[in-house]
Amino acid sequence: MTQEMTTLPAFDRRSVLGGFGVSALLAGIPQSVLARTLRQDPPTFPGLTKIINDYVAEKKVSGMLAAIGFGQSDPQVIAAGAQAIGSERIVDVNTLWRLYSQTKPVTGMAVMMLIEDGKLTMDQPLSDILPEFANMQVLMDPNGPIEDTEPAKIEITIRHLLTHTAGLGYSIISKGPILKAYLANGITPGVVSRMPIPGFEGGAPTPDAKTFSKNLASLPLVYQPGAKWSYSVSLDLLSYVVEVASGLPLDKFLQARMFDPLGMKDSFFQLPADRVGDFATNYAPFAGALIPIDPAETSIYLDKPAFAFGGAGMISSAADYDKFLKMLLGFGTSGGVTIMKPETAKLGMSNLLPEGAEVKGSWVVNQGFGAGGRVGLGTPLSPAGTYGWGGAAGTSAFVDTVRGLRAGGYTQYMPSNTYPFQSDFPKYVYADLTGETVIDGGKTS
């Protein structure tokens, strides 16, 4: 362990691969903001610009960027700072960022494409694709002994996996014996650093996708399928579902069916050696300093992952992810290229939660959930037409199909809830568009 790492506080596991920061990604927008008509003149985003400049000037982050677009027009870009402290490489639309859980909507849409192809169906039993998930057992107590189980009342479906209602656990959420079992079996999809991080025990190495699936199926579920929204490894398991259903690993499927057609040249599950110069360093803010936990030049992302983690594994640029958002805003089509039918894209961005699923006390209370992302239901805290998610290193992105808006915010610090940038990013965007003022922390004047 390096001297720098010995000064770090213990991380909260829940904030490492998609923690509390994402809980408000599309929530908390003031009702007055939503009620007002968006300004028709080209916006300048003074509030968001000030926040981004202040973050960099106050050395909260090394670099920060936002890309905001309307319809199919080119995005407006606000950027400040460098890819690493002391670097001369300023952040721009081609800078590469760790997306972590912002990968989930991309994987969700890959599954929607396979549903459109007829190779999967929304309510198809998972055991049709992965037989090991037949006859699952469920913990009597989510934190209790893994031997104390009851049979699953229904089978896990593709819908359950897309919406975190399959009953699966997550090493960043689960507690007690099931957490120990996940760690022992390598059910830890996602990487952070080559260096040990206090409070974040890595467990056994994550195995290949097939073994990951079998290991996961050998353990009991935490909740009954369809009963409760609980953040999980389900989008990582969908990596293997995509592979079995399509005949291609997730990264190859996305390359052929989404990345290449949309011209997404900066999206990877492993950092190419010749792109190290474009990769931002990831930091842990502590005691007024930024501690590098994954320097670009020696990044753990240079190593080939066990498989393409559909829940936490992507690297991408703001320019590339904006192409994905633009495709969503075009309901499956962008730049004359059709990735999926409009009805498929609309279904993926709609509320897919199974009827009766419990959301009380969860990150999606009073909201919906679609194919890997939160969905707005038309309330003041959940605007209709919105869909998106964020990542553990402070990134966030969403589309608003009602207002024709798309936006992405990018920086690299962990835990993501250290600052309010990720959780309040949509509020900054909407406030500037309506002439409101939002200061850092979400207060409106």
N, C-alpha and C positions, 0 to 999 in steps of 0.2 A: 504493500500500500504506500502510495506517495505521501509526502508531507502535506500536500494540499488536501488530499482526501481525508486525512485524519482530522481536519478542522470542520468537516461537513457534519451537520446535524443528521439524525436518522430521518430517512424519507418515510412518509406515509405511503404504503404500497398502493393505496387507492388512487393516488395522484400521479403514479408513474406511467401507466399506459393508457390513460384516458380518464383521469380522476374527476374531482369535483368541479373543475373549471368548465367542463362541458355541460354541466347541469343547467346552466342558464343561457346556453348558446343562442336560442331563439326566444328566450323568455325575458320578461322584465322591461319590454319596450313600453314607455308611458302611453296611456290611452290617448292623450292629447296629440302625441306624435302620429299615431296611426290614424286619427280622425282627420288630420289636415291633409290637404292635397300637396303632393310632392311638387316642388318648384320646377317650372318648365325651362328656366334658363340653365345653361351648363353649370352644374354645381362645382364649387371649388373645395369643399370639405375642409373648412378652416378649423373646425373643432378637432377632427381626426388628425389633421396635419399637425396641430399643436401637440396633441397627445403623443404622436409618434416622435416628433422632435424632442419633446420633453423626456420621454423614456430614454432616448439615446444620450441627450445632454446630461441627464442625471445619472448616467452609467448604470441604469437598471438593466439594460440589455446592450449588446454590442451593435445589433442592427435590427431594423423592423421595417415592414413593408405592407401596404394594403393595395389591392387591385380591385377596382369597382367598375362594373359595366352595366349597360342598359341594353336590353334586347340582344341583338347580335353585333353591336358596335364594339370597337376595340375598348379595352379597359383603361380607365384612368388609374395612374400609378402614383402613390405617395410613398416615398422611401427616405430613410435616414440611416446613417451608420455604416459599419463595415461587417464583413463576414466573420471576423474574429477581432478581438482586442489587439490593437497594434498592426492590423492588416491594412494594406492600401486598397484591397478589393472591396469596393462599396457594394452594398446589396442592391440588386436590381431584379427585373422580372425573370432572369435566367439563373439566379442564385438557387441552389438546391437546398431544400429543407426536409427534416424528418417530419413526416405527417402523422406517425403513430395512428391513433384511432380515426383520424380523418381519412384513412384508407377504407373504413367500413362502408361508406356510401358507394365507393367504386366497386367493391366486391358485391354489394347488394345489387347494383345495376348489372353486373355480370350474370348474376343469378336470374334477374329479370329477362335478360336476353335468352337464356336457356329455356325459360318458361315460354317465351315467344317462339322459340325453335321447336317446342313440343317435347323437349328432352327432360323437362321437369314440370310439375304442376304445383300450384301454391299449397294445396292441402294434401299433397302426396306424403305418405309415411316415409320418414328418413330410412327406415329399414329396407325399403325397396331399392335404395341406392347403396346403402351401407348396412348389410345384414347384421352386423355386430350390435346394432342399436335396437334390435327386437327384444322384447321382454325385459325392459329396463326396470331396475329397482330405484326407489326414492327414499331418501333419508326421512325418518320420522321427525327428526329435529335437525334443521340446517347446520347446527353447530355440534351435533351429537355424534356418537360412535358410528362409524361407517358400516358396522355390522347390523345396526338397528334400522331396518328398512321395511318398506311395504312395496307391493307391485305398482308400477305406473298404471294409472287408470285409463290413459289413452296413449297412443303412440306419438312420438315427436314427429312434427311435420316440417316442411320447408318454410312455411309461414312462421312457425315457432322460432326457427333459426334466424330468420331475417329480422325478427322483432325482439330478440332476447327474452322469449317466453318459453324456451325449450326446457327450462329447469336446470341448465348447466351452470357450473360455478365459474369463478375467475380467481386466479391467484392474487389479484389486486383487490378483491372484494371479499372472498370467502375467508372463513375463520375456522379454528378448531381442527379436528381430525381430517376433514375433507381438504383443507388447505395443505396439510402435511402430505396427504395422498397425491394431490396435484403436483406438488414440488418433487416428490419422490419419483413420479412417473413422467417428468419432463413436460407437464402440461403448462408450459410457461412461454407461449409464443410472443416473441418480441425481444429486442435487445436494447440496451442502454449504454453500456460502457465496458471497456476492458478491465476497468479498475473496480474493486469491491466498493459498493455503496452501502453505508450503514443503514440498517433497517430494510434492506432489499436483498434477502437471501435468494440466490439464483435457482437453487434446486438442481436436479439432474438436467443434463443437456436435453434440449427439445429434440425429439427424434424426427425422422422423415414423416411425411403426411399420413401414410398408411398406418405406421406404428402409432402415431399420435392419435389417430381415430380409434384404433383398437384399445389403446391404453385408456382413453377417455371413456369408451363404452364399457370398460371393465369396472368402472367406479360408479357408485350410485349417483343419481341426480340429486340436486339440492332441493328442488321444488317439483311438484307435479307439472307435467307438460301443459302449457296453456293457462296455468293458474295465476302466474305472477310475472311482472316485468322485473328482471334482474340482470344487470350488466354481466356479460359472460364471454366465453371463448367461442360462441356460436359462429361468428363471422370467420374465425380462423378455421373452424371445422368445415365451413362452406368452401374453403379453399380446396379441400379434398373432394367435396361433393361436385364442384365444378370440374375437377380433374376426371372423376369417374364418369360423369354425365357427358362431358365433351370430348374426352380422350386427350386433353391437353392440360398440363399444370396451369394453375391460375395465371401466373405471369405470362406464359406463352399464349393463353387464351386472350388475355387483355391486350397483349401486343398485337395479335392478329385482328381482333374484333373491335378494339377501341383505340388503343394508342396510335397505331400506324394510320388507320383511316382518319383520325382527327388531327394528325400531325403532332402528337404528343411525343416529343423527342427527349424530354427531360424526366421521364417517369421510370423508376426502377425499383426492384426489390433488393438489389445489391449495387453498391456504389462502384461504377467503373473507375479503374485506376486513373484514366485520363481525364476524369471529371472532378478529381480531388480539389482542384483549384477553384471550383465553383461551389463547393460544399461549405455551408456555414457550420461553425463550431457550436456545440451545445454546452450550456452553462447551468450551474446551480448557484443562484443568488444566495449569499450568506454573509451576514454581518457587514453589509455595505460593499461587498466585493463580489465579483463574478468568478466562480471556480470552474475551470474547464473540466467537464466530465466526459466529453467525447470530442477531442480535437480532430479537426477535419483530416489532417495529414496522417493520423494513425487510427482513424475511426473504425469501430467495430463493424460498421456497415460495409467495409471493404471485404469482409469475410462472406463467403457464400452461406446464406441462411439454410436451416434444415429444410424449409420449404417456403414458398411465398406466403407470408402470414397475412391472410385476408382481413384480419382485424387490426393490425398494427405495423405492417411491414414496409409501406411505401416511402420512397423518396420522390419528391417532385419539385418543380418550380412553380412560382405564381403564374407564369405564362401558361404552363401546361395544365394546371388545375383549373385555370380560368376557361380553357377549352372544354374541359369536362363540364363545368358549370354552364357554359354557353350551350352545350348540347342538351343539358337538362332543361334550360330555359326555352330551348327550341323544341321541347318535347320529343327528343330523340334525333333531331336533325340539326346540323350546324355546318356552315360553309358549303352547302350543297351535298353534304355527306349524311346519309341516314344510318344511324347506329341501331335504332330500334323504332318500332311503330309508336305513334303518339299515344295510343291507348296503353302501351306497355310502360312508357315513361311516366304517364299520369298515374297508373296503378302503383308503380314503385314509389312515387312521391305522395301516395295517399295513406290514410290510416289503415294499416294492416293488422293492428292488434286483434287477437282473437276475442270474440265476445266473452265478457265476464272476466278478462284478465285483470288482476289487481295491480293498480298503479299507485295507490296511496303510499305516501312516504318515499316514492322513488324519484328519479331525476326527470320523469316524464309526467308527473301529476298534472292533470288538467290539459294534457297535450296528447298527441298521437305519435305513432311510430311507424315508419314505412320500411323500405328496403335498406336497412342499415343506418337510417337517420331519423332525427326528430321531425315531426310534422305538425304544423300549426292547425288549430281547429276553429279559428275565427273568434277567439276571445282576446281581450286586451293584452293578455300575457302570452298569447299564442296566435299571432296573425295568420289568417287563412292564406294558403298558397305557399307557405314557407316550408323548406326542407333543408336539412344540413346537419353537420356534426363538427366536432373539433378534435384536436390531438393533444397528447400529453406534454408536448414541448411548447405549448402556447399558441398553436395555430387554430384557426377557425374559418369556416366557409359555409355559405348558404345561398340559396336562390329564393326569390319571391316571385312566383309565377303570376300572381295577380297584378303586381306593380311593375313587372318586367325588369327586375333588379337581380343582380348577382354580385357577391362580394366575398373576398378572401383576405384574411389577415395572417401575417407570417412573422415569426420571430423564433428564438430557440432558447428556452429556459425551462428548467424543471425544479420543483413541481409547477404545474401550470396554474395552480391557484395561489402562487406567490404574489401575483399581481392580478388586478381585475381586467387586464386587457382582453383576454380571451372571452371571458363571460360577458363583458359589456360591449364587445366589438359591434354587434348589430345595433345597439342603442346609439353608439357614436355615428354610425352610418345614417340611420334614420333621422337623427337629430339634425345633422347637417343638411339633409335633404329638405327638411321642413322649416329650417331656420331656428330650431330650438338650440339650446346650449346644454351640453352634457360634459361635466368635468370628470376626470378620471375617478372611477369608483361608482359611476352611474347616476349621480345626482343631477337632476334637470332643473334648469331655470328658464 
